[in-house]
Amino acid sequence: MALFMINRYLGEEEDSESSRESRSRALLAKLQEQVKARERQNASNRADEDEDQQQGDKEQKKRKREEPETEGVQRKTKKGESERKTDLTDEVASLAKKKKKQKTLSTENESANTGDKESDNEKSVEITETSERGLEESKKTEESVDPQISQEPKAENGSSQTTFHILGGFEEKTVQKVKRVLPQWLAQPDVIQRDIKNNLIPISEVPGICPTLLKKLQTNGIQNFFPVQAEVIPAILESVSSGLLLGPGGYRPRDICVSAPTGSGKTLAFVIPVVQALSKRVVREVRALAVLPTKELAQQVSKVFSTYTEGTILKAVMVTGQKSFAAEQTALSEIRGGVSHSLADIVVATPGRLVDHINKNSNFSLQHLRFLVSISANQMHICSNVFSELL
């Protein structure tokens, strides 16, 4: 609506400009005609004056000629001279009347010109009034469209302020750095020595390990623990000191995260405490699950579990897809008296095969799971579905 009003007002200005041009042309023509009429009148006046001067000159010459001849006659005929004087005065009066008439005509013409000018001025005033009315109408329409325009505050000098709000300058502001907030076990971890050879700890000095496992370690040629093993084994054994279900002080058992290079002894660090904690179990259920990204790693871990569970009541089963699904199913559970019973205490699996058993093997249950081991956690984004199923 505001745009339409502006366009319409601009069109009226164009029409007024064209009308002004035509009027100015008409006024110029009138002025030219008046100038020509004045020139004609001046020329006629000049011609009359010339004629009067010629007549006066002739009369003066006649008088000069007649003066010597008629001096006596003039004395005698004073009455005739008085009559001539009256005639001259009459002629002068007639000339004055003509001049007055010419002046009145010129004044009438000037008044007519001034009347035309006043009419033109009145027309221009009317045009300006119409333009001001158009502006007032456009302002009213803008106020009806946007009520904020009518509520613009006026400054002290009378100029209206704009409704634009300046949000901010161009000053550079210092950006506050975001402080990283890490949990305590990441912010203040227990640092382990990197030098393995110079930081070996004898197995007899690590507290909490049962004598049977110490004998198996010695028989397998292990006399010293690596730094990672010396730190992780006591921590896990301390968490199961009050039982498999509760941690220290009756709280939930703690989680442990270990970051160490390959060959630093991470596998043995969780195999020994898991075997020692599960060696006192009564009913066989799957209480330990180790998930590895590849079959090769699963085989290595399964061998370590089997060596340290040999001669005990514990049994470790590997589920990696190397055998058929039915063979793995029979290795995990059996049905006795119409009730399924678990045949495995420890399960070592790859993510894909583990998901298959969770979805397809109704006798496979992780209800009694106590230890969940995730090895090579940086590659375990592959088995995110597994942990969603477990959790």
C-alpha positions as CSV (number, residue, x, y, z in Angstrom):
1,M,0.0,0.0,0.0
2,A,2.8,2.4,0.9
3,L,4.6,1.7,-2.4
4,F,1.4,2.3,-4.4
5,M,0.9,5.7,-2.7
6,I,4.5,6.7,-3.5
7,N,4.2,5.7,-7.1
8,R,0.9,7.6,-7.5
9,Y,2.4,10.7,-5.9
10,L,5.4,10.6,-8.3
11,G,3.0,10.4,-11.2
12,E,1.2,13.6,-10.1
13,E,4.5,15.4,-9.9
14,E,5.2,14.4,-13.5
15,D,1.8,15.8,-14.6
16,S,2.3,19.0,-12.6
17,E,5.8,19.4,-14.2
18,S,4.3,19.1,-17.7
19,S,1.5,21.6,-16.9
20,R,4.0,24.0,-15.4
21,E,6.0,23.9,-18.7
22,S,2.9,24.6,-20.7
23,R,1.9,27.5,-18.4
24,S,5.4,29.0,-18.5
25,R,5.3,28.9,-22.3
26,A,1.9,30.6,-22.3
27,L,3.2,33.3,-19.9
28,L,6.2,33.9,-22.1
29,A,3.9,34.4,-25.2
30,K,1.8,36.8,-23.2
31,L,4.8,38.8,-22.1
32,Q,6.2,39.0,-25.6
33,E,2.8,40.3,-26.9
34,Q,2.8,42.9,-24.1
35,V,6.3,44.0,-24.9
36,K,5.4,44.4,-28.6
37,A,2.2,46.4,-27.6
38,R,4.4,48.7,-25.4
39,E,6.9,49.2,-28.3
40,R,4.0,50.2,-30.6
41,Q,2.6,52.6,-28.1
42,N,6.0,54.2,-27.5
43,A,6.5,54.5,-31.3
44,S,3.1,56.2,-31.7
45,N,3.9,58.5,-28.8
46,R,7.2,59.5,-30.3
47,A,5.5,60.2,-33.6
48,D,3.0,62.4,-31.9
49,E,5.7,64.3,-30.1
50,D,7.7,64.8,-33.3
51,E,4.6,66.1,-35.0
52,D,4.0,68.5,-32.1
53,Q,7.6,69.7,-32.2
54,Q,7.4,70.3,-36.0
55,Q,4.2,72.3,-35.5
56,G,5.8,74.3,-32.8
57,D,8.9,75.0,-34.9
58,K,6.8,76.1,-37.8
59,E,4.8,78.4,-35.5
60,Q,7.9,79.9,-34.1
61,K,9.3,80.6,-37.5
62,K,6.1,82.2,-38.6
63,R,6.2,84.3,-35.4
64,K,9.8,85.4,-36.1
65,R,8.8,86.4,-39.6
66,E,5.6,88.2,-38.6
67,E,7.2,90.0,-35.5
68,P,9.0,92.7,-37.5
69,E,6.2,93.2,-39.8
70,T,3.4,93.2,-37.3
71,E,4.8,94.9,-34.3
72,G,2.2,97.6,-34.6
73,V,-0.5,95.2,-35.5
74,Q,0.3,93.2,-32.4
75,R,0.0,96.2,-30.2
76,K,-3.3,96.8,-31.7
77,T,-4.5,93.3,-31.8
78,K,-3.8,92.1,-28.2
79,K,-7.0,90.3,-28.3
80,G,-5.8,88.0,-31.1
81,E,-2.7,87.2,-29.2
82,S,-4.6,86.3,-26.1
83,E,-6.7,84.0,-28.3
84,R,-3.5,82.4,-29.6
85,K,-2.3,81.9,-26.1
86,T,-5.5,80.2,-25.2
87,D,-5.1,78.0,-28.2
88,L,-1.5,77.1,-27.2
89,T,-2.7,76.3,-23.7
90,D,-5.5,74.2,-25.1
91,E,-3.0,72.3,-27.2
92,V,-0.7,71.7,-24.2
93,A,-3.7,70.5,-22.2
94,S,-4.6,68.1,-25.0
95,L,-1.1,66.8,-25.1
96,A,-1.1,66.3,-21.3
97,K,-4.4,64.4,-21.6
98,K,-2.9,62.1,-24.2
99,K,0.1,61.4,-22.0
100,K,-2.3,60.6,-19.1
101,K,-4.3,58.2,-21.3
102,Q,-1.0,56.5,-22.3
103,K,0.0,56.2,-18.6
104,T,-3.4,54.7,-17.7
105,L,-3.1,52.2,-20.5
106,S,0.4,51.2,-19.4
107,T,-0.8,50.9,-15.8
108,E,-3.8,48.7,-16.9
109,N,-1.4,46.5,-18.8
110,E,0.9,46.2,-15.9
111,S,-2.0,45.4,-13.6
112,A,-3.1,42.7,-16.1
113,N,0.4,41.3,-16.0
114,T,0.5,41.3,-12.3
115,G,-3.0,39.6,-12.2
116,D,-1.6,36.9,-14.5
117,K,1.4,36.5,-12.3
118,E,-0.8,36.4,-9.2
119,S,-3.0,33.7,-10.9
120,D,0.1,31.8,-11.7
121,N,1.3,32.1,-8.1
122,E,-2.1,31.0,-6.9
123,K,-1.9,28.0,-9.2
124,S,1.6,27.1,-8.0
125,V,0.4,27.5,-4.4
126,E,-2.5,25.1,-5.2
127,I,0.0,22.7,-6.7
128,T,2.2,22.8,-3.6
129,E,-0.9,22.4,-1.4
130,T,-1.9,19.3,-3.4
131,S,1.6,17.9,-3.2
132,E,1.6,18.6,0.6
133,R,-1.8,16.9,0.8
134,G,-0.4,13.9,-1.1
135,L,2.5,13.7,1.3
136,E,0.2,13.9,4.3
137,E,-1.9,11.1,2.8
138,S,1.2,8.9,2.2
139,K,2.3,9.6,5.8
140,K,-1.2,8.6,7.1
141,T,-1.1,5.3,5.1
142,E,2.4,4.6,6.4
143,E,1.3,5.2,9.9
144,S,-1.7,2.9,9.4
145,V,0.7,0.2,8.1
146,D,3.4,0.6,10.7
147,P,2.2,2.2,14.0
148,Q,5.7,2.5,15.2
149,I,6.4,5.2,12.6
150,S,3.8,7.5,14.1
151,Q,5.4,7.0,17.6
152,E,8.8,8.2,16.6
153,P,10.4,10.4,19.3
154,K,11.3,13.9,18.3
155,A,14.6,15.4,19.2
156,E,15.1,18.8,20.8
157,N,16.0,20.5,17.5
158,G,12.7,19.3,16.0
159,S,14.2,16.6,13.8
160,S,12.6,13.2,14.2
161,Q,14.7,10.3,15.3
162,T,14.9,7.0,13.4
163,T,13.5,3.8,14.9
164,F,16.7,1.8,14.1
165,H,18.4,0.4,17.1
166,I,22.2,0.1,17.1
167,L,23.0,-3.3,18.5
168,G,26.7,-2.7,19.1
169,G,29.9,-1.1,17.9
170,F,32.9,-2.4,16.2
171,E,35.0,-2.9,19.3
172,E,36.7,-6.2,19.5
173,K,35.6,-8.3,22.4
174,T,37.8,-10.9,24.0
175,V,36.3,-14.3,23.7
176,Q,36.3,-16.3,26.8
177,K,38.0,-19.6,26.5
178,V,35.9,-22.7,27.3
179,K,37.5,-24.6,30.1
180,R,37.4,-28.4,29.6
181,V,35.8,-30.2,32.5
182,L,37.0,-33.8,32.8
183,P,36.1,-36.4,35.4
184,Q,38.6,-37.0,38.1
185,W,39.7,-40.3,36.7
186,L,40.7,-38.6,33.5
187,A,41.9,-35.3,35.0
188,Q,44.0,-36.9,37.7
189,P,44.9,-40.4,36.5
190,D,47.4,-42.8,38.2
191,V,50.4,-42.5,36.0
192,I,52.4,-45.7,35.3
193,Q,56.1,-45.8,34.4
194,R,56.9,-46.3,30.8
195,D,60.2,-48.0,31.3
196,I,59.1,-51.7,31.7
197,K,62.5,-53.3,32.2
198,N,63.7,-51.0,34.9
199,N,60.3,-51.0,36.8
200,L,59.6,-54.8,37.1
201,I,57.9,-55.8,40.3
202,P,58.1,-59.4,41.7
203,I,54.8,-61.3,41.8
204,S,55.2,-62.0,45.5
205,E,55.2,-58.3,46.3
206,V,51.8,-57.7,44.7
207,P,49.1,-58.1,47.4
208,G,45.9,-60.1,47.1
209,I,46.9,-62.9,44.6
210,C,46.0,-66.4,45.8
211,P,48.7,-69.1,46.1
212,T,47.3,-71.2,43.3
213,L,47.6,-68.4,40.8
214,L,51.1,-67.6,42.0
215,K,52.1,-71.2,41.3
216,K,50.6,-71.1,37.8
217,L,52.4,-67.8,37.1
218,Q,55.7,-69.3,38.2
219,T,55.1,-72.5,36.2
220,N,54.4,-70.3,33.1
221,G,57.8,-68.5,33.7
222,I,56.4,-65.3,35.1
223,Q,58.5,-64.0,38.0
224,N,57.8,-60.3,37.7
225,F,54.8,-58.1,36.9
226,F,54.9,-55.2,34.5
227,P,54.0,-51.8,35.8
228,V,50.4,-51.9,34.4
229,Q,49.8,-55.4,35.9
230,A,51.1,-54.3,39.3
231,E,48.7,-51.4,39.3
232,V,45.5,-53.0,37.8
233,I,45.5,-56.4,39.6
234,P,45.3,-55.0,43.2
235,A,42.6,-52.5,42.1
236,I,40.3,-55.1,40.7
237,L,40.8,-57.5,43.6
238,E,40.0,-54.7,46.1
239,S,36.7,-54.1,44.3
240,V,35.6,-57.7,44.7
241,S,36.9,-58.1,48.3
242,S,33.3,-57.7,49.7
243,G,31.7,-60.0,47.1
244,L,30.7,-60.1,43.4
245,L,27.6,-58.0,43.7
246,L,28.9,-55.1,45.8
247,G,32.1,-52.9,45.8
248,P,34.0,-51.4,48.7
249,G,31.8,-50.0,51.4
250,G,28.7,-51.6,49.8
251,Y,28.7,-49.3,46.8
252,R,28.6,-50.2,43.1
253,P,31.9,-51.6,41.9
254,R,34.2,-49.1,40.2
255,D,35.1,-49.1,36.5
256,I,38.7,-49.1,35.4
257,C,40.1,-47.6,32.3
258,V,43.7,-48.5,31.2
259,S,45.6,-46.9,28.4
260,A,48.9,-48.7,27.6
261,P,50.8,-49.7,24.5
262,T,50.8,-53.1,22.9
263,G,52.9,-55.6,24.8
264,S,52.6,-53.9,28.2
265,G,50.7,-56.9,29.8
266,K,47.1,-55.6,29.7
267,T,45.6,-59.1,29.1
268,L,47.1,-60.7,32.1
269,A,46.2,-57.6,34.2
270,F,42.5,-58.5,33.9
271,V,42.7,-62.3,33.5
272,I,44.2,-63.0,36.9
273,P,41.8,-60.9,39.0
274,V,38.7,-62.2,37.1
275,V,39.8,-65.8,37.5
276,Q,40.5,-65.4,41.2
277,A,37.1,-63.6,41.8
278,L,35.1,-66.2,39.9
279,S,36.9,-69.2,41.4
280,K,34.6,-69.1,44.5
281,R,31.3,-69.1,42.6
282,V,28.6,-71.8,43.3
283,V,26.3,-71.8,40.3
284,R,27.7,-71.6,36.8
285,E,26.5,-68.5,34.9
286,V,28.1,-66.1,32.4
287,R,29.7,-63.6,34.8
288,A,32.6,-62.4,32.6
289,L,32.4,-61.2,29.0
290,A,35.4,-60.0,26.9
291,V,34.6,-58.3,23.6
292,L,37.3,-57.9,21.1
293,P,37.2,-56.3,17.6
294,T,39.0,-59.1,15.7
295,K,39.1,-62.9,15.8
296,E,42.9,-63.0,16.3
297,L,42.7,-60.9,19.4
298,A,39.9,-63.0,20.7
299,Q,41.9,-66.2,20.2
300,Q,44.9,-64.7,22.2
301,V,42.7,-63.7,25.1
302,S,40.9,-67.0,25.1
303,K,44.2,-68.9,25.3
304,V,45.3,-66.8,28.3
305,F,41.9,-67.5,30.1
306,S,42.1,-71.2,29.3
307,T,45.7,-71.5,30.8
308,Y,44.7,-69.9,34.1
309,T,41.3,-71.6,34.4
310,E,42.9,-75.1,33.8
311,G,42.4,-77.3,36.9
312,T,39.6,-75.1,38.3
313,I,35.8,-75.2,38.1
314,L,35.7,-72.3,35.7
315,K,35.2,-72.7,31.9
316,A,35.9,-70.2,29.2
317,V,34.1,-70.3,25.8
318,M,35.1,-68.5,22.6
319,V,32.4,-67.2,20.3
320,T,33.9,-65.7,17.1
321,G,32.1,-67.4,14.2
322,Q,34.9,-69.9,13.5
323,K,32.5,-72.7,14.4
324,S,28.9,-73.1,13.4
325,F,26.2,-71.3,15.3
326,A,24.7,-74.6,16.6
327,A,28.1,-75.8,17.9
328,E,28.6,-72.5,19.7
329,Q,25.1,-72.7,21.1
330,T,25.7,-76.2,22.5
331,A,29.0,-74.9,24.0
332,L,27.3,-72.1,25.8
333,S,24.3,-73.8,27.3
334,E,22.4,-77.1,27.7
335,I,18.9,-78.2,28.7
336,R,18.4,-80.5,31.7
337,G,15.0,-81.4,33.0
338,G,13.4,-78.9,30.7
339,V,15.5,-76.0,32.1
340,S,18.5,-74.4,30.3
341,H,21.8,-74.3,32.2
342,S,24.8,-72.3,31.3
343,L,28.0,-74.1,30.5
344,A,30.3,-71.1,30.4
345,D,31.6,-68.8,33.2
346,I,33.7,-66.6,30.8
347,V,32.8,-65.8,27.2
348,V,35.2,-64.3,24.7
349,A,33.4,-63.0,21.7
350,T,33.5,-60.7,18.7
351,P,30.8,-58.1,18.3
352,G,28.9,-59.6,15.4
353,R,28.7,-63.1,16.7
354,L,27.8,-61.8,20.2
355,V,24.8,-60.0,18.7
356,D,23.7,-63.1,16.9
357,H,23.6,-65.1,20.1
358,I,21.8,-62.3,22.0
359,N,19.1,-62.2,19.3
360,K,18.8,-65.8,18.2
361,N,19.9,-68.0,21.1
362,S,17.1,-67.9,23.7
363,N,19.2,-70.0,26.2
364,F,22.1,-67.4,26.2
365,S,21.7,-64.9,29.0
366,L,23.8,-62.1,30.5
367,Q,21.6,-61.6,33.5
368,H,24.4,-62.5,36.0
369,L,27.2,-60.6,34.2
370,R,29.7,-59.1,36.6
371,F,32.8,-58.2,34.5
372,L,32.6,-56.6,31.1
373,V,36.0,-56.2,29.4
374,S,36.4,-54.1,26.3
375,I,39.8,-54.5,24.7
376,S,41.1,-52.0,22.1
377,A,38.3,-49.5,23.0
378,N,39.4,-47.1,20.3
379,Q,38.1,-49.7,17.7
380,M,35.0,-50.6,19.6
381,H,32.8,-48.0,17.8
382,I,32.2,-50.9,15.5
383,C,30.2,-52.8,18.2
384,S,28.1,-49.9,19.5
385,N,25.0,-52.1,18.9
386,V,26.5,-54.7,21.2
387,F,26.7,-52.3,24.2
388,S,23.3,-50.9,23.5
389,E,21.9,-54.5,23.7
390,L,23.9,-55.2,26.9
391,L,23.0,-51.9,28.6
